[in-house]
Amino acid sequence: MWWVAPLRNACGMFACLSSAELSAAGLSSHQLRIAERCCLRRVRRGVYVVTSVCDEPTHRFIADIGAAAGTTLPCESAGAMKRNEDLHILVRSYVDDCPDGAAFSHRSALIIHGLPIPYFDNGAPLCVEFVHPEFGVRRSSAHIRKRPLDGNTEVVNDFRVTTLPQTLLDVARDYPLAFSVAAVDEALRRKLISIREFADYCAHNPVRTRQGRVDAVIANADARRESVAESIAAVRFVEYSIAGFEPQVVVRDEKGDFVARTDFANPKAHVVAEFDGAGKYYLDGADPKRAFELERRREYSLRNLGFQVFRITWKDLFRGDLFLRIKDTVKRRSR
């Protein structure tokens, strides 16, 4: 049946049910429509995810599954986190519906390998991605690319999926540079693969088209970056031709005492770029007010040493004005 055992934990333990299973459990078409307003949500045609545990007697079958040990109920309501959760659910819904001979790939494979999706394009529809050696087709909820598999697949928690190196190669070939570098950087940070191993794999598995994209990803990947946001920011520096920034630069005062460890710094121009995410003030259970005050003092110390500090927000990563100001500042100060 569509609901799967806790063994399959790569996509979250979302409980997906087919309309046939719900019908076999005694729900009529009318009752199914009522359940959609209560404890079910349609994922795609003929497939539903359990969203809550209710006390309606006719929904007992759904409630038992929703209350089962290990079952995850959707909880996000808006924004990128909801899109991320929705994609996990959509991938889950295909666990027993993978086309014959196909393997999960690209973003779907990132999820199965336990890696995050760097970002989502506004308004772009969510879809599960596969590769198949014989045909390609795009549907409303699935995109199948015709690609040779040649043994570049494995089974992860019962999902047939492209191997991690092949997944990263596919992403590098078909997705924008910032997205691809962020995905590869995350794999490097987690020590799932080294840049040497990835480069060697790409060299032994050259692609017929977009090889330049793959080469660019290899050239720009760096395990020193500590978040998806930092990886995207590093690519923006490249795209806007802003040279001289290094990640995780330690700044010391004239006595050699530690002042700060920066996200990015251009020591020659005395310019620092920091990603300003609200979550950093809540890390490790820290008091956000005290964390904010410490961050403010840290920034004052950097400014007293002659550094100009730029704060980069998530929205800034997808707009050019701040990076153009950074570029102008670096150029002026480098003189």
C-alpha positions in Angstrom: 0.0 0.0 0.0 1.0 3.6 -0.3 1.9 4.2 3.3 5.4 2.9 3.9 7.4 1.6 6.8 9.7 3.7 9.0 12.7 2.1 7.1 12.1 4.7 4.3 13.1 7.8 6.2 14.9 9.8 3.5 11.8 11.8 2.6 10.1 12.0 6.0 7.5 9.6 7.2 4.6 11.1 5.4 1.7 8.7 5.0 0.5 8.7 1.4 -2.6 6.7 0.4 -4.1 5.9 -3.0 -7.8 6.5 -3.8 -8.1 2.7 -4.4 -6.8 2.0 -0.8 -9.2 4.5 0.6 -12.1 3.0 -1.3 -11.1 -0.5 -0.1 -11.1 0.9 3.5 -14.8 1.8 3.0 -14.6 5.5 2.0 -17.1 6.5 -0.7 -16.3 9.2 -3.2 -18.5 11.6 -1.1 -16.7 10.7 2.1 -13.3 11.1 0.4 -14.3 14.7 -0.6 -15.3 15.3 3.0 -12.0 13.9 4.3 -10.1 16.3 2.0 -11.6 19.1 4.1 -10.6 17.4 7.3 -7.6 15.0 7.4 -6.5 14.4 3.8 -4.8 16.5 1.2 -4.6 15.6 -2.5 -0.9 15.3 -3.5 -1.6 14.4 -7.2 -4.2 12.5 -9.1 -5.3 9.5 -7.1 -2.9 10.0 -4.2 -3.5 11.7 -0.8 -1.4 12.5 2.2 -2.7 12.3 5.8 -2.6 15.8 7.3 -4.2 15.2 10.7 -5.7 12.7 13.1 -9.4 13.4 13.5 -12.2 11.7 15.5 -14.7 11.3 12.6 -15.8 7.6 12.8 -15.7 7.2 9.0 -12.1 8.3 9.0 -10.9 5.7 11.5 -8.7 4.1 8.9 -7.0 7.4 8.1 -6.6 8.3 11.8 -5.0 5.0 12.6 -2.3 5.6 9.9 -1.8 9.2 11.0 -1.4 8.2 14.6 1.0 5.3 13.9 4.5 5.4 15.4 6.9 7.3 13.2 4.3 8.9 10.9 5.1 12.5 10.0 2.2 14.9 9.5 2.7 18.0 7.3 3.2 21.1 9.5 4.5 23.9 7.2 2.0 26.6 6.1 3.8 29.0 3.8 7.0 30.0 2.1 10.1 27.9 1.1 9.7 25.6 4.0 6.3 24.5 2.8 7.5 24.1 -0.8 10.3 21.9 0.6 7.9 19.8 2.6 5.5 19.5 -0.3 8.3 18.2 -2.5 9.3 15.7 0.1 5.7 14.5 0.2 5.5 14.4 -3.6 8.6 12.2 -3.8 7.2 10.0 -1.1 4.1 9.5 -3.1 6.1 7.9 -6.0 8.0 5.4 -3.8 5.9 2.5 -5.2 5.0 4.2 -8.4 8.4 4.7 -10.0 8.3 4.1 -13.7 9.7 0.7 -14.7 13.4 1.0 -15.5 13.7 4.6 -14.1 15.5 6.0 -11.1 14.9 9.0 -9.0 17.3 11.8 -10.0 18.2 15.5 -9.6 16.3 17.3 -6.7 14.4 14.1 -5.9 17.7 12.2 -5.5 19.1 15.0 -3.3 16.2 14.4 -1.0 16.6 10.7 -0.9 20.4 11.1 -0.2 19.4 13.3 2.7 20.7 16.6 1.2 18.7 19.9 1.3 17.2 21.6 -1.7 19.2 24.9 -1.9 16.2 27.0 -3.0 13.0 27.1 -5.0 12.2 29.3 -7.9 9.2 31.5 -7.3 6.1 30.1 -9.0 7.8 27.1 -10.5 5.7 23.9 -10.2 7.0 21.1 -8.0 7.7 17.8 -9.7 9.5 14.5 -9.0 12.4 13.9 -11.3 13.5 10.6 -12.8 16.0 9.4 -15.4 15.1 6.6 -17.8 17.4 5.0 -20.4 14.8 4.7 -23.1 12.4 7.7 -23.0 11.8 11.1 -21.6 8.5 12.9 -20.8 7.3 15.8 -18.8 4.0 15.5 -16.8 2.3 17.8 -14.3 3.9 16.2 -11.3 6.9 14.2 -12.8 9.7 15.0 -15.2 11.5 12.0 -16.8 14.7 12.7 -18.6 16.1 10.3 -21.2 19.6 9.5 -19.9 21.8 6.4 -19.9 22.0 4.8 -16.5 24.9 2.5 -17.1 25.0 1.2 -13.5 25.0 4.7 -12.0 22.1 3.8 -9.6 21.8 2.3 -6.2 19.0 1.5 -3.7 18.7 3.8 -0.8 16.0 2.9 1.8 14.1 1.0 -0.9 14.3 3.9 -3.5 16.1 3.2 -6.7 18.1 6.4 -7.1 21.1 7.7 -9.0 24.3 7.5 -7.0 25.4 10.6 -5.1 28.2 11.4 -7.6 25.8 11.0 -10.5 23.1 13.0 -8.7 25.5 15.9 -8.2 26.7 15.6 -11.9 23.0 15.7 -13.1 22.3 18.8 -10.9 25.5 20.5 -12.1 24.5 19.9 -15.7 20.8 20.9 -15.5 20.5 23.5 -12.7 21.9 27.0 -12.3 25.4 27.5 -11.0 24.3 28.8 -7.6 21.9 25.9 -7.0 24.5 23.3 -8.1 27.4 24.7 -6.1 25.3 24.9 -3.0 24.3 21.2 -3.4 27.9 20.1 -4.0 29.2 22.2 -1.1 26.7 20.6 1.2 27.9 17.1 0.2 31.5 18.2 0.7 30.8 19.7 4.1 29.2 16.4 5.2 32.2 14.5 3.9 29.9 12.4 1.7 32.3 13.0 -1.2 35.5 14.9 -1.8 36.0 17.5 -4.5 38.7 15.2 -6.0 36.3 12.3 -6.1 33.6 14.3 -7.7 36.0 15.8 -10.3 37.3 12.3 -11.1 33.8 11.0 -11.5 32.9 13.8 -13.8 36.0 13.3 -15.9 35.2 9.6 -16.3 31.5 10.3 -17.1 31.6 13.3 -19.5 28.3 14.7 -20.7 27.4 15.4 -24.3 25.9 18.8 -23.5 26.6 21.5 -20.9 30.0 20.2 -19.9 30.9 23.8 -19.3 28.3 24.0 -16.5 29.8 20.9 -14.8 33.3 22.4 -15.1 32.1 25.6 -13.5 30.6 23.9 -10.6 33.8 21.9 -9.9 35.8 25.1 -10.1 33.6 27.0 -7.7 32.8 24.3 -5.1 34.4 24.8 -1.7 33.8 22.8 1.5 34.8 25.8 3.7 31.5 27.5 3.3 29.2 26.6 6.2 25.7 27.0 4.8 23.7 27.1 1.6 23.4 30.8 1.8 27.2 31.2 1.9 27.6 28.9 -1.1 25.1 31.0 -3.1 26.8 34.3 -2.0 30.2 32.9 -3.2 28.7 32.2 -6.6 27.2 35.8 -6.7 30.7 37.1 -6.1 31.9 35.2 -9.2 28.9 36.3 -11.3 29.4 39.9 -10.4 33.1 39.7 -10.9 33.9 40.6 -7.3 37.4 39.2 -6.6 39.4 38.7 -3.4 36.8 37.3 -1.0 37.7 34.2 1.0 35.4 32.2 3.3 35.9 31.8 7.0 38.6 34.4 7.4 39.9 35.0 11.0 40.5 38.6 11.8 42.9 39.6 14.6 43.7 43.0 16.1 47.1 44.7 16.1 48.1 42.6 19.2 47.3 39.4 17.4 44.2 38.8 19.6 41.1 37.1 18.0 38.4 39.5 16.9 36.1 37.6 14.6 35.7 34.7 12.2 33.9 36.1 9.2 31.7 34.4 6.6 33.7 36.2 3.8 36.4 38.8 3.9 38.6 40.6 1.4 41.7 41.4 3.6 43.3 43.7 1.0 40.2 45.9 0.6 39.2 45.5 4.3 35.7 44.5 3.4 33.7 41.9 5.2 30.5 40.2 4.0 28.3 38.4 6.5 25.1 36.4 5.9 22.5 37.9 8.2 19.9 35.1 9.0 17.6 35.4 12.0 18.2 31.7 12.8 21.9 32.4 13.8 20.7 34.2 16.9 18.9 31.0 18.1 21.7 28.5 17.6 22.4 26.0 20.3 19.6 27.4 22.5 21.3 30.8 22.8 19.5 33.8 24.2 18.7 35.8 21.0 19.0 39.2 22.7 22.5 38.4 24.1 23.5 36.8 20.7 22.4 39.9 18.9 24.4 42.1 21.3 27.5 40.0 20.9 27.1 40.2 17.1 26.8 44.0 17.3 29.9 44.3 19.4 31.8 42.0 17.0 30.8 44.2 14.1 31.9 47.4 16.0 35.3 45.7 16.6 35.6 45.0 12.9 34.7 48.5 12.0 37.2 49.9 14.5 39.9 47.9 12.6 39.0 49.6 9.4 36.7 47.0 7.9 33.5 47.9 6.1 30.9 45.2 6.9 28.1 44.3 4.6 25.1 42.3 5.8 23.6 39.9 3.2 20.0 38.7 3.7 18.4 35.8 1.9 16.6 38.2 -0.4 19.8 40.0 -1.3 21.1 36.7 -2.7 18.6 37.0 -5.5 19.0 40.7 -6.2 21.9 42.6 -7.7 22.0 45.9 -5.9 23.9 44.9 -2.8 26.5 43.0 -4.7 27.0 45.9 -7.0 27.6 48.1 -3.9 30.1 45.6 -2.5 31.9 45.5 -5.9 32.1 49.3 -6.0 33.4 49.4 -2.4 36.1 46.7 -3.0 37.2 48.6 -6.1 37.4 51.9 -4.3 39.2 50.5 -1.3 41.6 48.4 -3.3 43.0 51.6 -4.8 
